């Protein structure tokens, strides 16, 4: 677990939530549910990875419609990945492969 990366991801997630919470009650709920974790992450107090199931808020994306906000969903996913121990080698390979495929689709 990289504590500095976790801080960075927490700050990005907080910014994404803050941008939406005034206009979407589900984003405000997400802010309330994640606030304790965000504070701990931002202050470098989380030292061991958490389990996916122990991180609150996921249901708000599917049941409350937060999946419509791509930037928020991406920030939440990156925060969860870092909070659960960082990218696995498999995920890194997949991202590399996706990057190669996406770059081959760009016109010259």
C-alpha positions as MATLAB code, in Angstrom:
seq = 'XXXXXXXXXXXXXXXXXXXXXXXXXXXXXXXXXXXXXXXXXXXXXXXXXXXXXXXXXXXXXXXXXXXXXXXXXXXXXXXXXXXXXXXXXXXXXXXXXXXXXXXXXXXX';
ca = [
       0.000    0.000    0.000;
       1.361    3.372   -1.040;
       0.235    5.955    1.525;
       1.073    8.929   -0.708;
      -0.909    7.490   -3.624;
      -3.802    6.820   -1.268;
      -3.744   10.466   -0.136;
      -3.751   11.590   -3.767;
      -6.677    9.317   -4.652;
      -8.605   10.459   -1.564;
      -8.177   14.110   -2.540;
      -9.329   13.408   -6.107;
     -12.356   11.510   -4.829;
     -13.224   14.287   -2.386;
     -13.038   16.855   -5.207;
     -15.287   14.721   -7.430;
     -17.825   14.305   -4.621;
     -17.713   18.003   -3.713;
     -18.432   18.956   -7.318;
     -21.681   16.954   -7.257;
     -23.010   16.829   -3.719;
     -24.972   20.090   -3.949;
     -26.869   18.888   -7.017;
     -27.291   15.172   -6.294;
     -28.447   13.848   -2.907;
     -26.763   10.500   -3.601;
     -23.391   12.255   -3.893;
     -24.087   13.931   -0.553;
     -24.801   10.479    0.939;
     -21.537    9.192   -0.514;
     -19.701   12.105    1.094;
     -21.155   11.250    4.495;
     -20.386    7.532    4.172;
     -16.799    8.034    3.002;
     -15.840   11.018    5.171;
     -14.173    8.984    7.968;
     -12.102    6.989    5.452;
     -11.196   10.069    3.430;
      -9.929   11.852    6.543;
      -7.837    8.855    7.565;
      -6.429    8.495    4.042;
      -5.666   12.207    3.667;
      -3.828   12.295    6.977;
      -1.802    9.158    6.251;
      -3.365    7.137    9.041;
      -4.349    4.106    6.953;
      -1.405    1.742    6.951;
      -2.939   -1.616    6.036;
      -5.148   -2.549    3.089;
      -8.876   -2.931    3.579;
     -11.198   -5.523    2.116;
     -13.414   -4.450   -0.822;
     -16.544   -5.326    1.123;
     -15.555   -3.027    4.007;
     -15.476    0.133    1.887;
     -18.848    1.891    1.982;
     -20.698    3.561   -0.852;
     -20.678    1.160   -3.797;
     -24.440    0.611   -3.726;
     -24.964    4.346   -4.319;
     -23.555    3.965   -7.816;
     -25.976    1.233   -8.861;
     -29.012    1.872   -6.675;
     -28.939    5.677   -6.519;
     -27.657    6.448  -10.032;
     -24.162    7.753   -9.331;
     -22.797    5.645  -12.201;
     -23.954    8.430  -14.537;
     -20.989   10.503  -13.312;
     -17.972    8.929  -14.975;
     -15.394   11.116  -13.214;
     -16.857   10.288   -9.804;
     -17.057    6.577  -10.559;
     -13.463    6.574  -11.813;
     -12.207    8.456   -8.737;
     -14.084    6.048   -6.453;
     -12.642    3.017   -8.256;
      -9.083    4.360   -8.046;
      -9.522    5.129   -4.339;
     -10.833    1.613   -3.687;
      -7.983    0.015   -5.617;
      -5.386    1.937   -3.625;
      -7.226    1.359   -0.347;
      -7.253   -2.391   -0.946;
      -3.518   -2.576   -1.569;
      -2.937   -0.941   -4.944;
      -2.937   -2.297   -8.445;
      -2.312   -5.982   -8.821;
       0.103   -7.170  -11.514;
      -2.897   -8.475  -13.464;
      -4.622   -5.086  -13.372;
      -1.412   -3.333  -14.467;
      -1.075   -5.704  -17.432;
      -4.711   -5.186  -18.368;
      -4.310   -1.391  -18.247;
      -1.184   -1.641  -20.393;
      -3.006   -3.802  -22.922;
      -5.979   -1.438  -22.973;
      -3.626    1.500  -23.490;
      -1.992   -0.259  -26.416;
      -5.369   -1.048  -27.957;
      -6.623    2.505  -27.452;
      -3.456    4.007  -28.938;
      -3.781    1.768  -32.002;
      -7.279    3.172  -32.581;
      -6.078    6.779  -32.750;
      -5.610    8.226  -36.240;
      -2.074    9.120  -37.355;
];
